[in-house]
Amino acid sequence: MIGCTEAFNRLWEYLDGTVEADDRALVEEHLARCRTCCGELEFAKELRGMLARRSSEDLPADVVRRLNQTIEELGR
Ligand SMILES: [Zn+2]
């Protein structure tokens, strides 16, 4: 099973629907077993909804900071 960081790194492609089938299975397996990542999935969905209403190049600094912080925490 892949770790939280690996799952989260694939989360964007997963949410975009552009993830490889093998990776999709890995992410889904992880999300099914990891409550922390289920929380991250909700977070990522929220973030994507917000990005959909903005230019992705105009990402708020606090969002970038929170995203980086989340990835860092998952890697511990
Ligand atoms: Zn996890």
N, CA, C, O and the ligand as a Tripos MOL2 file, in Angstrom:
@<TRIPOS>MOLECULE
protein
  305   303    77     0     0
PROTEIN
NO_CHARGES

@<TRIPOS>ATOM
      1 N           0.8420   -1.2030    0.0000 N.3       1 MET1
      2 CA          0.0000    0.0000    0.0000 C.3       1 MET1
      3 C           0.8780    1.2540    0.0000 C.2       1 MET1
      4 O           1.8930    1.3080    0.6950 O.2       1 MET1
      5 N           0.4860    2.2440   -0.7710 N.am      2 ILE2
      6 CA          1.2550    3.4850   -0.8390 C.3       2 ILE2
      7 C           0.9950    4.3250    0.3980 C.2       2 ILE2
      8 O          -0.0160    4.1470    1.0760 O.2       2 ILE2
      9 N           1.9060    5.2400    0.6900 N.am      3 GLY3
     10 CA          1.7740    6.0970    1.8600 C.3       3 GLY3
     11 C           0.9040    7.3110    1.5920 C.2       3 GLY3
     12 O           0.4810    7.5630    0.4630 O.2       3 GLY3
     13 N           0.6480    8.0610    2.6650 N.am      4 CYS4
     14 CA         -0.1980    9.2470    2.5610 C.3       4 CYS4
     15 C           0.3580   10.2420    1.5390 C.2       4 CYS4
     16 O          -0.3840   10.7930    0.7250 O.2       4 CYS4
     17 N           1.6630   10.4600    1.5930 N.am      5 THR5
     18 CA          2.2680   11.4450    0.7020 C.3       5 THR5
     19 C           2.1190   11.0270   -0.7540 C.2       5 THR5
     20 O           1.8030   11.8450   -1.6180 O.2       5 THR5
     21 N           2.3530    9.7410   -1.0160 N.am      6 GLU6
     22 CA          2.2140    9.2490   -2.3890 C.3       6 GLU6
     23 C           0.7720    9.3830   -2.8720 C.2       6 GLU6
     24 O           0.5180    9.7780   -4.0100 O.2       6 GLU6
     25 N          -0.1600    9.0500   -1.9910 N.am      7 ALA7
     26 CA         -1.5730    9.1620   -2.3470 C.3       7 ALA7
     27 C          -1.9300   10.6210   -2.6280 C.2       7 ALA7
     28 O          -2.6300   10.9380   -3.5900 O.2       7 ALA7
     29 N          -1.4330   11.4900   -1.7650 N.am      8 PHE8
     30 CA         -1.7640   12.9000   -1.9200 C.3       8 PHE8
     31 C          -1.1230   13.4780   -3.1740 C.2       8 PHE8
     32 O          -1.7130   14.3250   -3.8440 O.2       8 PHE8
     33 N           0.0820   13.0210   -3.4900 N.am      9 ASN9
     34 CA          0.7580   13.4890   -4.7040 C.3       9 ASN9
     35 C          -0.0180   13.1140   -5.9640 C.2       9 ASN9
     36 O           0.0760   13.7980   -6.9830 O.2       9 ASN9
     37 N          -0.7810   12.0330   -5.8920 N.am     10 ARG10
     38 CA         -1.5760   11.5860   -7.0390 C.3      10 ARG10
     39 C          -2.9920   12.1440   -7.0040 C.2      10 ARG10
     40 O          -3.7820   11.9390   -7.9260 O.2      10 ARG10
     41 N          -3.2960   12.8570   -5.9140 N.am     11 LEU11
     42 CA         -4.6750   13.2810   -5.6870 C.3      11 LEU11
     43 C          -5.1780   14.2420   -6.7600 C.2      11 LEU11
     44 O          -6.3410   14.1850   -7.1610 O.2      11 LEU11
     45 N          -4.2990   15.1180   -7.2160 N.am     12 TRP12
     46 CA         -4.7250   16.1120   -8.1980 C.3      12 TRP12
     47 C          -5.1200   15.4450   -9.5020 C.2      12 TRP12
     48 O          -6.1680   15.7430  -10.0750 O.2      12 TRP12
     49 N          -4.2630   14.5320   -9.9670 N.am     13 GLU13
     50 CA         -4.5800   13.8020  -11.1930 C.3      13 GLU13
     51 C          -5.8250   12.9400  -10.9940 C.2      13 GLU13
     52 O          -6.6570   12.7920  -11.8880 O.2      13 GLU13
     53 N          -5.9210   12.3750   -9.7820 N.am     14 TYR14
     54 CA         -7.0860   11.5520   -9.4520 C.3      14 TYR14
     55 C          -8.3700   12.3820   -9.5610 C.2      14 TYR14
     56 O          -9.3580   11.9460  -10.1520 O.2      14 TYR14
     57 N          -8.3340   13.5660   -8.9870 N.am     15 LEU15
     58 CA         -9.5050   14.4430   -9.0170 C.3      15 LEU15
     59 C          -9.7760   14.9670  -10.4220 C.2      15 LEU15
     60 O         -10.9230   15.2200  -10.7910 O.2      15 LEU15
     61 N          -8.7240   15.1260  -11.1900 N.am     16 ASP16
     62 CA         -8.8580   15.5860  -12.5770 C.3      16 ASP16
     63 C          -9.3540   14.4770  -13.4950 C.2      16 ASP16
     64 O          -9.8410   14.7290  -14.5980 O.2      16 ASP16
     65 N          -9.2150   13.2270  -13.0060 N.am     17 GLY17
     66 CA         -9.5860   12.0970  -13.8440 C.3      17 GLY17
     67 C          -8.5390   11.7720  -14.8870 C.2      17 GLY17
     68 O          -8.8160   11.0380  -15.8360 O.2      17 GLY17
     69 N          -7.3190   12.3160  -14.7240 N.am     18 THR18
     70 CA         -6.2480   12.0770  -15.6830 C.3      18 THR18
     71 C          -5.2440   11.0530  -15.1630 C.2      18 THR18
     72 O          -4.2550   10.7490  -15.8280 O.2      18 THR18
     73 N          -5.5090   10.5210  -13.9580 N.am     19 VAL19
     74 CA         -4.5780    9.5840  -13.3500 C.3      19 VAL19
     75 C          -4.5860    8.2520  -14.1060 C.2      19 VAL19
     76 O          -5.6100    7.8340  -14.6450 O.2      19 VAL19
     77 N          -3.4160    7.5930  -14.1340 N.am     20 GLU20
     78 CA         -3.3260    6.2680  -14.7420 C.3      20 GLU20
     79 C          -4.1980    5.2910  -13.9560 C.2      20 GLU20
     80 O          -4.3910    5.4470  -12.7510 O.2      20 GLU20
     81 N          -4.7180    4.2880  -14.6510 N.am     21 ALA21
     82 CA         -5.6180    3.3310  -14.0050 C.3      21 ALA21
     83 C          -4.9640    2.6670  -12.7970 C.2      21 ALA21
     84 O          -5.6050    2.4850  -11.7620 O.2      21 ALA21
     85 N          -3.6940    2.3060  -12.9280 N.am     22 ASP22
     86 CA         -2.9850    1.6640  -11.8170 C.3      22 ASP22
     87 C          -2.8880    2.5910  -10.6140 C.2      22 ASP22
     88 O          -3.1020    2.1790   -9.4740 O.2      22 ASP22
     89 N          -2.5580    3.8570  -10.8880 N.am     23 ASP23
     90 CA         -2.4300    4.8260   -9.8070 C.3      23 ASP23
     91 C          -3.7840    5.1220   -9.1750 C.2      23 ASP23
     92 O          -3.8800    5.3270   -7.9650 O.2      23 ASP23
     93 N          -4.8180    5.1440   -9.9880 N.am     24 ARG24
     94 CA         -6.1680    5.3780   -9.4760 C.3      24 ARG24
     95 C          -6.5310    4.3000   -8.4510 C.2      24 ARG24
     96 O          -7.0920    4.5930   -7.3950 O.2      24 ARG24
     97 N          -6.2030    3.0590   -8.7790 N.am     25 ALA25
     98 CA         -6.4910    1.9500   -7.8670 C.3      25 ALA25
     99 C          -5.7170    2.1100   -6.5610 C.2      25 ALA25
    100 O          -6.2400    1.8390   -5.4800 O.2      25 ALA25
    101 N          -4.4630    2.5530   -6.6750 N.am     26 LEU26
    102 CA         -3.6330    2.7530   -5.4810 C.3      26 LEU26
    103 C          -4.2080    3.8530   -4.5960 C.2      26 LEU26
    104 O          -4.2680    3.7140   -3.3750 O.2      26 LEU26
    105 N          -4.6290    4.9490   -5.2270 N.am     27 VAL27
    106 CA         -5.1850    6.0690   -4.4670 C.3      27 VAL27
    107 C          -6.4890    5.6450   -3.7890 C.2      27 VAL27
    108 O          -6.7200    5.9510   -2.6200 O.2      27 VAL27
    109 N          -7.3240    4.9460   -4.5280 N.am     28 GLU28
    110 CA         -8.6060    4.5310   -3.9530 C.3      28 GLU28
    111 C          -8.4120    3.5390   -2.8110 C.2      28 GLU28
    112 O          -9.1280    3.5800   -1.8110 O.2      28 GLU28
    113 N          -7.4360    2.6500   -2.9730 N.am     29 GLU29
    114 CA         -7.1460    1.7000   -1.8960 C.3      29 GLU29
    115 C          -6.7010    2.4470   -0.6460 C.2      29 GLU29
    116 O          -7.1180    2.1400    0.4710 O.2      29 GLU29
    117 N          -5.8370    3.4410   -0.8710 N.am     30 HIS30
    118 CA         -5.3240    4.2030    0.2680 C.3      30 HIS30
    119 C          -6.4480    4.9940    0.9450 C.2      30 HIS30
    120 O          -6.5720    4.9850    2.1690 O.2      30 HIS30
    121 N          -7.2500    5.6640    0.1500 N.am     31 LEU31
    122 CA         -8.3210    6.4890    0.7040 C.3      31 LEU31
    123 C          -9.3240    5.6400    1.4840 C.2      31 LEU31
    124 O          -9.9180    6.0930    2.4620 O.2      31 LEU31
    125 N          -9.4980    4.3940    1.0260 N.am     32 ALA32
    126 CA        -10.4450    3.5110    1.6890 C.3      32 ALA32
    127 C          -9.9650    3.1190    3.0830 C.2      32 ALA32
    128 O         -10.7670    2.7540    3.9430 O.2      32 ALA32
    129 N          -8.6420    3.1970    3.3030 N.am     33 ARG33
    130 CA         -8.0800    2.7120    4.5700 C.3      33 ARG33
    131 C          -7.5380    3.8190    5.4490 C.2      33 ARG33
    132 O          -7.2230    3.5840    6.6150 O.2      33 ARG33
    133 N          -7.4220    5.0280    4.9070 N.am     34 CYS34
    134 CA         -6.7470    6.0890    5.6470 C.3      34 CYS34
    135 C          -7.7080    7.2520    5.8940 C.2      34 CYS34
    136 O          -8.0610    7.9920    4.9750 O.2      34 CYS34
    137 N          -8.1160    7.3950    7.1340 N.am     35 ARG35
    138 CA         -9.0550    8.4790    7.4660 C.3      35 ARG35
    139 C          -8.4320    9.8440    7.2610 C.2      35 ARG35
    140 O          -9.1100   10.7900    6.8600 O.2      35 ARG35
    141 N          -7.1560    9.9450    7.5330 N.am     36 THR36
    142 CA         -6.4790   11.2270    7.3390 C.3      36 THR36
    143 C          -6.5910   11.6640    5.8950 C.2      36 THR36
    144 O          -6.8760   12.8260    5.6070 O.2      36 THR36
    145 N          -6.3660   10.7340    4.9920 N.am     37 CYS37
    146 CA         -6.4040   11.0850    3.5800 C.3      37 CYS37
    147 C          -7.8230   11.3470    3.1020 C.2      37 CYS37
    148 O          -8.0240   12.1300    2.1730 O.2      37 CYS37
    149 N          -8.8060   10.7090    3.7170 N.am     38 CYS38
    150 CA        -10.1880   11.0340    3.3650 C.3      38 CYS38
    151 C         -10.4400   12.5040    3.6720 C.2      38 CYS38
    152 O         -11.1340   13.1970    2.9280 O.2      38 CYS38
    153 N          -9.8720   12.9670    4.7700 N.am     39 GLY39
    154 CA         -9.9680   14.3790    5.1070 C.3      39 GLY39
    155 C          -9.2540   15.2220    4.0810 C.2      39 GLY39
    156 O          -9.7330   16.2890    3.6950 O.2      39 GLY39
    157 N          -8.1000   14.7390    3.6360 N.am     40 GLU40
    158 CA         -7.3390   15.4750    2.6270 C.3      40 GLU40
    159 C          -8.0920   15.5080    1.3050 C.2      40 GLU40
    160 O          -8.0150   16.4870    0.5630 O.2      40 GLU40
    161 N          -8.8140   14.4420    1.0160 N.am     41 LEU41
    162 CA         -9.5820   14.4190   -0.2270 C.3      41 LEU41
    163 C         -10.6490   15.5040   -0.2020 C.2      41 LEU41
    164 O         -10.8590   16.2030   -1.1930 O.2      41 LEU41
    165 N         -11.3140   15.6390    0.9240 N.am     42 GLU42
    166 CA        -12.3190   16.6950    1.0530 C.3      42 GLU42
    167 C         -11.6610   18.0620    0.9100 C.2      42 GLU42
    168 O         -12.1970   18.9640    0.2660 O.2      42 GLU42
    169 N         -10.5060   18.1940    1.5150 N.am     43 PHE43
    170 CA         -9.7500   19.4450    1.4150 C.3      43 PHE43
    171 C          -9.4020   19.7460   -0.0400 C.2      43 PHE43
    172 O          -9.5510   20.8750   -0.5070 O.2      43 PHE43
    173 N          -8.9430   18.7320   -0.7380 N.am     44 ALA44
    174 CA         -8.5370   18.9230   -2.1290 C.3      44 ALA44
    175 C          -9.7410   19.2710   -3.0110 C.2      44 ALA44
    176 O          -9.6310   20.0880   -3.9250 O.2      44 ALA44
    177 N         -10.8790   18.6510   -2.7330 N.am     45 LYS45
    178 CA        -12.0920   18.9590   -3.4960 C.3      45 LYS45
    179 C         -12.4880   20.4170   -3.2950 C.2      45 LYS45
    180 O         -12.8650   21.1190   -4.2330 O.2      45 LYS45
    181 N         -12.3890   20.8500   -2.0310 N.am     46 GLU46
    182 CA        -12.6940   22.2420   -1.7220 C.3      46 GLU46
    183 C         -11.7620   23.1810   -2.4680 C.2      46 GLU46
    184 O         -12.1800   24.1780   -3.0570 O.2      46 GLU46
    185 N         -10.4960   22.8290   -2.4210 N.am     47 LEU47
    186 CA         -9.4890   23.6610   -3.0720 C.3      47 LEU47
    187 C          -9.7360   23.7300   -4.5750 C.2      47 LEU47
    188 O          -9.6260   24.7940   -5.1850 O.2      47 LEU47
    189 N         -10.0690   22.5860   -5.1610 N.am     48 ARG48
    190 CA        -10.3450   22.5560   -6.6000 C.3      48 ARG48
    191 C         -11.5510   23.4090   -6.9670 C.2      48 ARG48
    192 O         -11.5560   24.0950   -7.9900 O.2      48 ARG48
    193 N         -12.5720   23.3550   -6.1190 N.am     49 GLY49
    194 CA        -13.7550   24.1700   -6.3730 C.3      49 GLY49
    195 C         -13.4060   25.6510   -6.3750 C.2      49 GLY49
    196 O         -13.9210   26.4430   -7.1640 O.2      49 GLY49
    197 N         -12.5070   25.9870   -5.4560 N.am     50 MET50
    198 CA        -12.0810   27.3760   -5.3740 C.3      50 MET50
    199 C         -11.2430   27.7500   -6.5980 C.2      50 MET50
    200 O         -11.3910   28.8360   -7.1580 O.2      50 MET50
    201 N         -10.3660   26.8370   -7.0010 N.am     51 LEU51
    202 CA         -9.5070   27.0990   -8.1510 C.3      51 LEU51
    203 C         -10.3230   27.2410   -9.4290 C.2      51 LEU51
    204 O          -9.9520   27.9860  -10.3370 O.2      51 LEU51
    205 N         -11.4440   26.5140   -9.4900 N.am     52 ALA52
    206 CA        -12.2780   26.5510  -10.6880 C.3      52 ALA52
    207 C         -12.8480   27.9520  -10.9090 C.2      52 ALA52
    208 O         -13.1960   28.3230  -12.0300 O.2      52 ALA52
    209 N         -12.9370   28.7200   -9.8250 N.am     53 ARG53
    210 CA        -13.4850   30.0710   -9.9260 C.3      53 ARG53
    211 C         -12.3860   31.1230  -10.0620 C.2      53 ARG53
    212 O         -12.6590   32.3220  -10.1180 O.2      53 ARG53
    213 N         -11.1390   30.6520  -10.1140 N.am     54 ARG54
    214 CA         -9.9980   31.5570  -10.2210 C.3      54 ARG54
    215 C          -9.0700   31.0800  -11.3190 C.2      54 ARG54
    216 O          -9.2040   29.9670  -11.8280 O.2      54 ARG54
    217 N          -8.1400   31.9250  -11.6700 N.am     55 SER55
    218 CA         -7.0490   31.4730  -12.5110 C.3      55 SER55
    219 C          -6.0970   30.6550  -11.6520 C.2      55 SER55
    220 O          -5.7340   31.0720  -10.5520 O.2      55 SER55
    221 N          -5.6890   29.4860  -12.1520 N.am     56 SER56
    222 CA         -4.7790   28.6460  -11.3800 C.3      56 SER56
    223 C          -3.4300   29.3240  -11.1930 C.2      56 SER56
    224 O          -2.6610   28.9620  -10.3030 O.2      56 SER56
    225 N          -3.1520   30.3050  -12.0350 N.am     57 GLU57
    226 CA         -1.8960   31.0380  -11.9030 C.3      57 GLU57
    227 C          -1.9920   32.1140  -10.8250 C.2      57 GLU57
    228 O          -0.9940   32.7140  -10.4240 O.2      57 GLU57
    229 N          -3.2180   32.3370  -10.3720 N.am     58 ASP58
    230 CA         -3.4410   33.3600   -9.3570 C.3      58 ASP58
    231 C          -3.7810   32.7000   -8.0240 C.2      58 ASP58
    232 O          -4.6950   33.1260   -7.3190 O.2      58 ASP58
    233 N          -3.0280   31.6520   -7.6930 N.am     59 LEU59
    234 CA         -3.2760   30.8960   -6.4760 C.3      59 LEU59
    235 C          -2.9140   31.7280   -5.2490 C.2      59 LEU59
    236 O          -1.7880   32.2130   -5.1370 O.2      59 LEU59
    237 N          -3.8710   31.8970   -4.3240 N.am     60 PRO60
    238 CA         -3.5920   32.6890   -3.1210 C.3      60 PRO60
    239 C          -2.4210   32.1100   -2.3320 C.2      60 PRO60
    240 O          -2.2790   30.8920   -2.2220 O.2      60 PRO60
    241 N          -1.5970   32.9780   -1.7920 N.am     61 ALA61
    242 CA         -0.3990   32.5400   -1.0700 C.3      61 ALA61
    243 C          -0.7580   31.6500    0.1190 C.2      61 ALA61
    244 O          -0.0390   30.7020    0.4310 O.2      61 ALA61
    245 N          -1.8670   31.9590    0.7770 N.am     62 ASP62
    246 CA         -2.2170   31.1650    1.9580 C.3      62 ASP62
    247 C          -2.6610   29.7560    1.5740 C.2      62 ASP62
    248 O          -2.4850   28.8120    2.3430 O.2      62 ASP62
    249 N          -3.2380   29.6210    0.3820 N.am     63 VAL63
    250 CA         -3.6160   28.2900   -0.1060 C.3      63 VAL63
    251 C          -2.3740   27.4660   -0.4240 C.2      63 VAL63
    252 O          -2.2830   26.2890   -0.0730 O.2      63 VAL63
    253 N          -1.4230   28.1070   -1.0930 N.am     64 VAL64
    254 CA         -0.1670   27.4280   -1.4020 C.3      64 VAL64
    255 C           0.5110   26.9870   -0.1160 C.2      64 VAL64
    256 O           1.0240   25.8730   -0.0150 O.2      64 VAL64
    257 N           0.5030   27.8770    0.8610 N.am     65 ARG65
    258 CA          1.1500   27.5780    2.1390 C.3      65 ARG65
    259 C           0.4490   26.4020    2.8210 C.2      65 ARG65
    260 O           1.1090   25.5100    3.3540 O.2      65 ARG65
    261 N          -0.8830   26.4010    2.8050 N.am     66 ARG66
    262 CA         -1.6240   25.3310    3.4570 C.3      66 ARG66
    263 C          -1.4000   23.9930    2.7480 C.2      66 ARG66
    264 O          -1.2680   22.9450    3.3800 O.2      66 ARG66
    265 N          -1.3630   24.0650    1.4290 N.am     67 LEU67
    266 CA         -1.1420   22.8480    0.6470 C.3      67 LEU67
    267 C           0.2360   22.2660    0.9280 C.2      67 LEU67
    268 O           0.3820   21.0640    1.1490 O.2      67 LEU67
    269 N           1.2420   23.1320    0.9170 N.am     68 ASN68
    270 CA          2.6070   22.6710    1.1950 C.3      68 ASN68
    271 C           2.7150   22.1320    2.6120 C.2      68 ASN68
    272 O           3.4000   21.1400    2.8600 O.2      68 ASN68
    273 N           2.0310   22.7930    3.5420 N.am     69 GLN69
    274 CA          2.0520   22.3640    4.9330 C.3      69 GLN69
    275 C           1.4100   20.9890    5.0790 C.2      69 GLN69
    276 O           1.9090   20.1360    5.8120 O.2      69 GLN69
    277 N           0.3050   20.7830    4.3780 N.am     70 THR70
    278 CA         -0.3910   19.5130    4.4390 C.3      70 THR70
    279 C           0.4800   18.3910    3.9060 C.2      70 THR70
    280 O           0.5630   17.3210    4.5100 O.2      70 THR70
    281 N           1.1300   18.6320    2.7750 N.am     71 ILE71
    282 CA          1.9960   17.6210    2.1800 C.3      71 ILE71
    283 C           3.1460   17.3000    3.1260 C.2      71 ILE71
    284 O           3.5410   16.1460    3.2880 O.2      71 ILE71
    285 N           3.6740   18.3600    3.7480 N.am     72 GLU72
    286 CA          4.7850   18.1630    4.6810 C.3      72 GLU72
    287 C           4.3330   17.3230    5.8780 C.2      72 GLU72
    288 O           5.0520   16.4260    6.3190 O.2      72 GLU72
    289 N           3.1590   17.6120    6.3930 N.am     73 GLU73
    290 CA          2.6480   16.8700    7.5560 C.3      73 GLU73
    291 C           2.3940   15.4130    7.2040 C.2      73 GLU73
    292 O           2.6420   14.5190    8.0130 O.2      73 GLU73
    293 N           1.8990   15.1760    5.9950 N.am     74 LEU74
    294 CA          1.6260   13.8060    5.5690 C.3      74 LEU74
    295 C           2.9080   13.0060    5.4210 C.2      74 LEU74
    296 O           2.9000   11.7810    5.5430 O.2      74 LEU74
    297 N           4.0150   13.7000    5.1570 N.am     75 GLY75
    298 CA          5.2710   13.0180    4.9420 C.3      75 GLY75
    299 C           5.9720   12.6150    6.2320 C.2      75 GLY75
    300 O           6.9910   11.9260    6.1850 O.2      75 GLY75
    301 N           5.4520   13.0250    7.3770 N.am     76 ARG76
    302 CA          6.0980   12.7120    8.6460 C.3      76 ARG76
    303 C           5.8330   11.2930    9.0910 C.2      76 ARG76
    304 O           6.3120   10.8780   10.1470 O.2      76 ARG76
    305 ZN         -3.2320    8.2870    4.2120 Zn       77 ZN77
@<TRIPOS>BOND
     1     1     2 1
     2     2     3 1
     3     3     4 2
     4     3     5 am
     5     5     6 1
     6     6     7 1
     7     7     8 2
     8     7     9 am
     9     9    10 1
    10    10    11 1
    11    11    12 2
    12    11    13 am
    13    13    14 1
    14    14    15 1
    15    15    16 2
    16    15    17 am
    17    17    18 1
    18    18    19 1
    19    19    20 2
    20    19    21 am
    21    21    22 1
    22    22    23 1
    23    23    24 2
    24    23    25 am
    25    25    26 1
    26    26    27 1
    27    27    28 2
    28    27    29 am
    29    29    30 1
    30    30    31 1
    31    31    32 2
    32    31    33 am
    33    33    34 1
    34    34    35 1
    35    35    36 2
    36    35    37 am
    37    37    38 1
    38    38    39 1
    39    39    40 2
    40    39    41 am
    41    41    42 1
    42    42    43 1
    43    43    44 2
    44    43    45 am
    45    45    46 1
    46    46    47 1
    47    47    48 2
    48    47    49 am
    49    49    50 1
    50    50    51 1
    51    51    52 2
    52    51    53 am
    53    53    54 1
    54    54    55 1
    55    55    56 2
    56    55    57 am
    57    57    58 1
    58    58    59 1
    59    59    60 2
    60    59    61 am
    61    61    62 1
    62    62    63 1
    63    63    64 2
    64    63    65 am
    65    65    66 1
    66    66    67 1
    67    67    68 2
    68    67    69 am
    69    69    70 1
    70    70    71 1
    71    71    72 2
    72    71    73 am
    73    73    74 1
    74    74    75 1
    75    75    76 2
    76    75    77 am
    77    77    78 1
    78    78    79 1
    79    79    80 2
    80    79    81 am
    81    81    82 1
    82    82    83 1
    83    83    84 2
    84    83    85 am
    85    85    86 1
    86    86    87 1
    87    87    88 2
    88    87    89 am
    89    89    90 1
    90    90    91 1
    91    91    92 2
    92    91    93 am
    93    93    94 1
    94    94    95 1
    95    95    96 2
    96    95    97 am
    97    97    98 1
    98    98    99 1
    99    99   100 2
   100    99   101 am
   101   101   102 1
   102   102   103 1
   103   103   104 2
   104   103   105 am
   105   105   106 1
   106   106   107 1
   107   107   108 2
   108   107   109 am
   109   109   110 1
   110   110   111 1
   111   111   112 2
   112   111   113 am
   113   113   114 1
   114   114   115 1
   115   115   116 2
   116   115   117 am
   117   117   118 1
   118   118   119 1
   119   119   120 2
   120   119   121 am
   121   121   122 1
   122   122   123 1
   123   123   124 2
   124   123   125 am
   125   125   126 1
   126   126   127 1
   127   127   128 2
   128   127   129 am
   129   129   130 1
   130   130   131 1
   131   131   132 2
   132   131   133 am
   133   133   134 1
   134   134   135 1
   135   135   136 2
   136   135   137 am
   137   137   138 1
   138   138   139 1
   139   139   140 2
   140   139   141 am
   141   141   142 1
   142   142   143 1
   143   143   144 2
   144   143   145 am
   145   145   146 1
   146   146   147 1
   147   147   148 2
   148   147   149 am
   149   149   150 1
   150   150   151 1
   151   151   152 2
   152   151   153 am
   153   153   154 1
   154   154   155 1
   155   155   156 2
   156   155   157 am
   157   157   158 1
   158   158   159 1
   159   159   160 2
   160   159   161 am
   161   161   162 1
   162   162   163 1
   163   163   164 2
   164   163   165 am
   165   165   166 1
   166   166   167 1
   167   167   168 2
   168   167   169 am
   169   169   170 1
   170   170   171 1
   171   171   172 2
   172   171   173 am
   173   173   174 1
   174   174   175 1
   175   175   176 2
   176   175   177 am
   177   177   178 1
   178   178   179 1
   179   179   180 2
   180   179   181 am
   181   181   182 1
   182   182   183 1
   183   183   184 2
   184   183   185 am
   185   185   186 1
   186   186   187 1
   187   187   188 2
   188   187   189 am
   189   189   190 1
   190   190   191 1
   191   191   192 2
   192   191   193 am
   193   193   194 1
   194   194   195 1
   195   195   196 2
   196   195   197 am
   197   197   198 1
   198   198   199 1
   199   199   200 2
   200   199   201 am
   201   201   202 1
   202   202   203 1
   203   203   204 2
   204   203   205 am
   205   205   206 1
   206   206   207 1
   207   207   208 2
   208   207   209 am
   209   209   210 1
   210   210   211 1
   211   211   212 2
   212   211   213 am
   213   213   214 1
   214   214   215 1
   215   215   216 2
   216   215   217 am
   217   217   218 1
   218   218   219 1
   219   219   220 2
   220   219   221 am
   221   221   222 1
   222   222   223 1
   223   223   224 2
   224   223   225 am
   225   225   226 1
   226   226   227 1
   227   227   228 2
   228   227   229 am
   229   229   230 1
   230   230   231 1
   231   231   232 2
   232   231   233 am
   233   233   234 1
   234   234   235 1
   235   235   236 2
   236   235   237 am
   237   237   238 1
   238   238   239 1
   239   239   240 2
   240   239   241 am
   241   241   242 1
   242   242   243 1
   243   243   244 2
   244   243   245 am
   245   245   246 1
   246   246   247 1
   247   247   248 2
   248   247   249 am
   249   249   250 1
   250   250   251 1
   251   251   252 2
   252   251   253 am
   253   253   254 1
   254   254   255 1
   255   255   256 2
   256   255   257 am
   257   257   258 1
   258   258   259 1
   259   259   260 2
   260   259   261 am
   261   261   262 1
   262   262   263 1
   263   263   264 2
   264   263   265 am
   265   265   266 1
   266   266   267 1
   267   267   268 2
   268   267   269 am
   269   269   270 1
   270   270   271 1
   271   271   272 2
   272   271   273 am
   273   273   274 1
   274   274   275 1
   275   275   276 2
   276   275   277 am
   277   277   278 1
   278   278   279 1
   279   279   280 2
   280   279   281 am
   281   281   282 1
   282   282   283 1
   283   283   284 2
   284   283   285 am
   285   285   286 1
   286   286   287 1
   287   287   288 2
   288   287   289 am
   289   289   290 1
   290   290   291 1
   291   291   292 2
   292   291   293 am
   293   293   294 1
   294   294   295 1
   295   295   296 2
   296   295   297 am
   297   297   298 1
   298   298   299 1
   299   299   300 2
   300   299   301 am
   301   301   302 1
   302   302   303 1
   303   303   304 2
@<TRIPOS>SUBSTRUCTURE
     1 MET1         2 RESIDUE 1 A MET
     2 ILE2         6 RESIDUE 1 A ILE
     3 GLY3        10 RESIDUE 1 A GLY
     4 CYS4        14 RESIDUE 1 A CYS
     5 THR5        18 RESIDUE 1 A THR
     6 GLU6        22 RESIDUE 1 A GLU
     7 ALA7        26 RESIDUE 1 A ALA
     8 PHE8        30 RESIDUE 1 A PHE
     9 ASN9        34 RESIDUE 1 A ASN
    10 ARG10       38 RESIDUE 1 A ARG
    11 LEU11       42 RESIDUE 1 A LEU
    12 TRP12       46 RESIDUE 1 A TRP
    13 GLU13       50 RESIDUE 1 A GLU
    14 TYR14       54 RESIDUE 1 A TYR
    15 LEU15       58 RESIDUE 1 A LEU
    16 ASP16       62 RESIDUE 1 A ASP
    17 GLY17       66 RESIDUE 1 A GLY
    18 THR18       70 RESIDUE 1 A THR
    19 VAL19       74 RESIDUE 1 A VAL
    20 GLU20       78 RESIDUE 1 A GLU
    21 ALA21       82 RESIDUE 1 A ALA
    22 ASP22       86 RESIDUE 1 A ASP
    23 ASP23       90 RESIDUE 1 A ASP
    24 ARG24       94 RESIDUE 1 A ARG
    25 ALA25       98 RESIDUE 1 A ALA
    26 LEU26      102 RESIDUE 1 A LEU
    27 VAL27      106 RESIDUE 1 A VAL
    28 GLU28      110 RESIDUE 1 A GLU
    29 GLU29      114 RESIDUE 1 A GLU
    30 HIS30      118 RESIDUE 1 A HIS
    31 LEU31      122 RESIDUE 1 A LEU
    32 ALA32      126 RESIDUE 1 A ALA
    33 ARG33      130 RESIDUE 1 A ARG
    34 CYS34      134 RESIDUE 1 A CYS
    35 ARG35      138 RESIDUE 1 A ARG
    36 THR36      142 RESIDUE 1 A THR
    37 CYS37      146 RESIDUE 1 A CYS
    38 CYS38      150 RESIDUE 1 A CYS
    39 GLY39      154 RESIDUE 1 A GLY
    40 GLU40      158 RESIDUE 1 A GLU
    41 LEU41      162 RESIDUE 1 A LEU
    42 GLU42      166 RESIDUE 1 A GLU
    43 PHE43      170 RESIDUE 1 A PHE
    44 ALA44      174 RESIDUE 1 A ALA
    45 LYS45      178 RESIDUE 1 A LYS
    46 GLU46      182 RESIDUE 1 A GLU
    47 LEU47      186 RESIDUE 1 A LEU
    48 ARG48      190 RESIDUE 1 A ARG
    49 GLY49      194 RESIDUE 1 A GLY
    50 MET50      198 RESIDUE 1 A MET
    51 LEU51      202 RESIDUE 1 A LEU
    52 ALA52      206 RESIDUE 1 A ALA
    53 ARG53      210 RESIDUE 1 A ARG
    54 ARG54      214 RESIDUE 1 A ARG
    55 SER55      218 RESIDUE 1 A SER
    56 SER56      222 RESIDUE 1 A SER
    57 GLU57      226 RESIDUE 1 A GLU
    58 ASP58      230 RESIDUE 1 A ASP
    59 LEU59      234 RESIDUE 1 A LEU
    60 PRO60      238 RESIDUE 1 A PRO
    61 ALA61      242 RESIDUE 1 A ALA
    62 ASP62      246 RESIDUE 1 A ASP
    63 VAL63      250 RESIDUE 1 A VAL
    64 VAL64      254 RESIDUE 1 A VAL
    65 ARG65      258 RESIDUE 1 A ARG
    66 ARG66      262 RESIDUE 1 A ARG
    67 LEU67      266 RESIDUE 1 A LEU
    68 ASN68      270 RESIDUE 1 A ASN
    69 GLN69      274 RESIDUE 1 A GLN
    70 THR70      278 RESIDUE 1 A THR
    71 ILE71      282 RESIDUE 1 A ILE
    72 GLU72      286 RESIDUE 1 A GLU
    73 GLU73      290 RESIDUE 1 A GLU
    74 LEU74      294 RESIDUE 1 A LEU
    75 GLY75      298 RESIDUE 1 A GLY
    76 ARG76      302 RESIDUE 1 A ARG
    77 ZN77       305 GROUP 0 **** ****
